[in-house]
Amino acid sequence: MTKDPLDKLILWCLWGIAIIVCLITVGINVVQNDKTIDSLKHKTTVQQNKIDKQQREISRLEQTNKALVNQAKGRY
């Protein structure tokens, strides 16, 4: 490399700019990932709530079916 102080200063400035750009890029990616994670957590919670509701409905229907079967057995 050259020994000119101005060239060294320019080189250090370019390195500094490159590092700053990299840090900004990493920061943006981290923020976007956090938003994606939050969105996925919300979707997971919504889906789990739907599953829980469906399982409760299935359980209720199973109990109703058992009661109807017992009622039908009593008639015969």
MDAnalysis code that builds the backbone (N, CA, C; Angstrom):
import MDAnalysis as mda
import numpy as np

u = mda.Universe.empty(228, n_residues=76, atom_resindex=np.repeat(np.arange(76), 3), trajectory=True)
u.add_TopologyAttr("name", ["N", "CA", "C"] * 76)
u.add_TopologyAttr("resid", np.arange(1, 77))
u.add_TopologyAttr("resname", ["MET", "THR", "LYS", "ASP", "PRO", "LEU", "ASP", "LYS", "LEU", "ILE", "LEU", "TRP", "CYS", "LEU", "TRP", "GLY", "ILE", "ALA", "ILE", "ILE", "VAL", "CYS", "LEU", "ILE", "THR", "VAL", "GLY", "ILE", "ASN", "VAL", "VAL", "GLN", "ASN", "ASP", "LYS", "THR", "ILE", "ASP", "SER", "LEU", "LYS", "HIS", "LYS", "THR", "THR", "VAL", "GLN", "GLN", "ASN", "LYS", "ILE", "ASP", "LYS", "GLN", "GLN", "ARG", "GLU", "ILE", "SER", "ARG", "LEU", "GLU", "GLN", "THR", "ASN", "LYS", "ALA", "LEU", "VAL", "ASN", "GLN", "ALA", "LYS", "GLY", "ARG", "TYR"])
u.atoms.positions = np.array([
    [0.842, -1.184, 0.000],
    [0.000, 0.000, 0.000],
    [0.884, 1.243, 0.000],
    [0.243, 2.333, -0.220],
    [0.969, 3.609, -0.260],
    [1.176, 4.172, 1.142],
    [2.176, 5.004, 1.306],
    [2.486, 5.575, 2.607],
    [2.001, 7.009, 2.740],
    [1.248, 7.467, 1.779],
    [0.738, 8.837, 1.804],
    [-0.308, 8.961, 2.918],
    [-0.178, 9.918, 3.838],
    [-1.129, 10.066, 4.944],
    [-2.561, 10.288, 4.471],
    [-2.738, 10.984, 3.364],
    [-4.081, 11.221, 2.837],
    [-4.703, 9.911, 2.369],
    [-3.888, 9.064, 1.721],
    [-4.398, 7.761, 1.281],
    [-4.788, 6.891, 2.474],
    [-3.977, 6.944, 3.539],
    [-4.305, 6.178, 4.745],
    [-5.601, 6.673, 5.372],
    [-5.772, 7.970, 5.389],
    [-6.993, 8.552, 5.941],
    [-8.212, 8.122, 5.126],
    [-8.066, 8.167, 3.805],
    [-9.167, 7.746, 2.926],
    [-9.473, 6.269, 3.149],
    [-8.438, 5.451, 3.268],
    [-8.629, 4.017, 3.500],
    [-9.356, 3.775, 4.817],
    [-8.938, 4.465, 5.885],
    [-9.608, 4.304, 7.179],
    [-11.059, 4.768, 7.111],
    [-11.299, 5.841, 6.380],
    [-12.679, 6.326, 6.218],
    [-13.536, 5.306, 5.474],
    [-12.971, 4.715, 4.437],
    [-13.712, 3.693, 3.683],
    [-14.013, 2.485, 4.558],
    [-13.017, 2.054, 5.352],
    [-13.242, 0.942, 6.279],
    [-14.329, 1.306, 7.290],
    [-14.279, 2.517, 7.803],
    [-15.289, 2.966, 8.757],
    [-16.679, 2.977, 8.147],
    [-16.782, 3.478, 6.926],
    [-18.077, 3.492, 6.239],
    [-18.572, 2.068, 6.003],
    [-17.667, 1.179, 5.586],
    [-18.049, -0.219, 5.337],
    [-18.558, -0.873, 6.632],
    [-17.877, -0.619, 7.728],
    [-18.293, -1.195, 9.015],
    [-19.652, -0.639, 9.431],
    [-19.840, 0.670, 9.264],
    [-21.124, 1.281, 9.616],
    [-22.255, 0.700, 8.772],
    [-22.016, 0.535, 7.476],
    [-23.033, -0.052, 6.592],
    [-23.355, -1.476, 7.033],
    [-22.337, -2.246, 7.379],
    [-22.566, -3.622, 7.841],
    [-23.388, -3.642, 9.127],
    [-23.046, -2.757, 10.061],
    [-23.786, -2.713, 11.324],
    [-25.239, -2.302, 11.101],
    [-25.461, -1.357, 10.223],
    [-26.835, -0.944, 9.915],
    [-27.601, -2.105, 9.292],
    [-26.962, -2.815, 8.373],
    [-27.611, -3.960, 7.715],
    [-27.968, -5.032, 8.731],
    [-27.054, -5.343, 9.627],
    [-27.317, -6.339, 10.671],
    [-28.456, -5.864, 11.561],
    [-28.442, -4.593, 11.936],
    [-29.509, -4.047, 12.778],
    [-30.869, -4.153, 12.120],
    [-30.939, -3.829, 10.838],
    [-32.219, -3.932, 10.107],
    [-32.685, -5.375, 10.070],
    [-31.765, -6.299, 9.821],
    [-32.144, -7.720, 9.776],
    [-32.651, -8.204, 11.127],
    [-32.038, -7.758, 12.207],
    [-32.466, -8.160, 13.546],
    [-33.877, -7.652, 13.811],
    [-34.149, -6.411, 13.459],
    [-35.484, -5.841, 13.662],
    [-36.515, -6.600, 12.840],
    [-36.191, -6.889, 11.589],
    [-37.129, -7.631, 10.732],
    [-37.376, -9.031, 11.281],
    [-36.317, -9.679, 11.782],
    [-36.477, -11.012, 12.356],
    [-37.355, -10.966, 13.600],
    [-37.181, -9.933, 14.418],
    [-38.014, -9.788, 15.612],
    [-39.488, -9.628, 15.230],
    [-39.751, -8.847, 14.201],
    [-41.131, -8.660, 13.744],
    [-41.699, -9.978, 13.218],
    [-40.881, -10.725, 12.483],
    [-41.329, -12.020, 11.961],
    [-41.619, -12.988, 13.100],
    [-40.759, -12.999, 14.102],
    [-40.950, -13.877, 15.261],
    [-42.237, -13.512, 15.989],
    [-42.457, -12.216, 16.202],
    [-43.683, -11.776, 16.879],
    [-44.918, -12.175, 16.085],
    [-44.846, -12.032, 14.766],
    [-45.972, -12.408, 13.914],
    [-46.244, -13.908, 13.998],
    [-45.183, -14.698, 13.972],
    [-45.343, -16.151, 14.057],
    [-45.881, -16.573, 15.422],
    [-45.441, -15.893, 16.484],
    [-45.963, -16.204, 17.821],
    [-47.455, -15.915, 17.882],
    [-47.862, -14.791, 17.294],
    [-49.285, -14.437, 17.286],
    [-50.089, -15.475, 16.499],
    [-49.590, -15.839, 15.312],
    [-50.293, -16.833, 14.490],
    [-50.377, -18.173, 15.210],
    [-49.299, -18.552, 15.899],
    [-49.287, -19.808, 16.650],
    [-50.322, -19.780, 17.765],
    [-50.412, -18.655, 18.458],
    [-51.392, -18.519, 19.537],
    [-52.807, -18.622, 18.996],
    [-53.067, -17.957, 17.875],
    [-54.395, -18.010, 17.263],
    [-54.729, -19.444, 16.859],
    [-53.787, -20.123, 16.227],
    [-54.023, -21.506, 15.800],
    [-54.235, -22.420, 17.003],
    [-53.439, -22.232, 18.058],
    [-53.597, -23.069, 19.247],
    [-54.962, -22.839, 19.885],
    [-55.426, -21.588, 19.899],
    [-56.752, -21.302, 20.438],
    [-57.842, -21.996, 19.621],
    [-57.671, -22.009, 18.297],
    [-58.641, -22.710, 17.433],
    [-58.625, -24.209, 17.721],
    [-57.432, -24.766, 17.873],
    [-57.304, -26.201, 18.159],
    [-57.955, -26.528, 19.492],
    [-57.696, -25.707, 20.517],
    [-58.286, -25.937, 21.836],
    [-59.810, -25.897, 21.763],
    [-60.336, -24.932, 21.022],
    [-61.789, -24.804, 20.874],
    [-62.363, -26.037, 20.169],
    [-61.680, -26.494, 19.123],
    [-62.140, -27.685, 18.402],
    [-62.082, -28.925, 19.293],
    [-61.037, -29.026, 20.110],
    [-60.931, -30.181, 21.003],
    [-62.045, -30.171, 22.049],
    [-62.382, -28.994, 22.543],
    [-63.497, -28.897, 23.494],
    [-64.812, -29.292, 22.813],
    [-64.987, -28.867, 21.579],
    [-66.207, -29.207, 20.838],
    [-66.273, -30.716, 20.585],
    [-65.155, -31.318, 20.226],
    [-65.110, -32.772, 20.013],
    [-65.460, -33.501, 21.303],
    [-64.894, -33.056, 22.400],
    [-65.176, -33.677, 23.692],
    [-66.663, -33.571, 24.034],
    [-67.221, -32.393, 23.789],
    [-68.650, -32.196, 24.062],
    [-69.500, -33.119, 23.193],
    [-69.132, -33.251, 21.923],
    [-69.888, -34.124, 21.019],
    [-69.744, -35.592, 21.415],
    [-68.549, -35.964, 21.872],
    [-68.353, -37.346, 22.317],
    [-69.246, -37.652, 23.513],
    [-69.332, -36.719, 24.436],
    [-70.197, -36.914, 25.606],
    [-71.665, -37.018, 25.181],
    [-72.053, -36.163, 24.237],
    [-73.432, -36.226, 23.728],
    [-73.699, -37.562, 23.066],
    [-72.743, -38.035, 22.270],
    [-72.904, -39.327, 21.590],
    [-73.010, -40.472, 22.595],
    [-72.188, -40.438, 23.649],
    [-72.265, -41.478, 24.675],
    [-73.631, -41.471, 25.339],
    [-74.118, -40.278, 25.612],
    [-75.424, -40.174, 26.253],
    [-76.513, -40.712, 25.334],
    [-76.424, -40.415, 24.045],
    [-77.427, -40.915, 23.094],
    [-77.351, -42.431, 22.948],
    [-76.125, -42.968, 22.954],
    [-75.972, -44.426, 22.869],
    [-76.559, -45.083, 24.100],
    [-76.286, -44.546, 25.273],
    [-76.849, -45.093, 26.510],
    [-78.370, -44.985, 26.526],
    [-78.866, -43.905, 25.998],
    [-80.315, -43.708, 25.938],
    [-80.930, -44.724, 24.988],
    [-80.280, -44.950, 23.848],
    [-80.789, -45.922, 22.868],
    [-80.711, -47.330, 23.433],
    [-79.682, -47.663, 24.173],
    [-79.561, -48.987, 24.767],
    [-80.694, -49.205, 25.789],
    [-81.080, -48.175, 26.467],
    [-82.145, -48.285, 27.463],
    [-83.496, -48.551, 26.827],
    [-83.682, -48.190, 25.586],
    [-84.962, -48.383, 24.902],
    [-85.122, -49.827, 24.409],
    [-84.025, -50.510, 24.207],
    [-84.127, -51.846, 23.633],
    [-83.943, -52.925, 24.652],
])
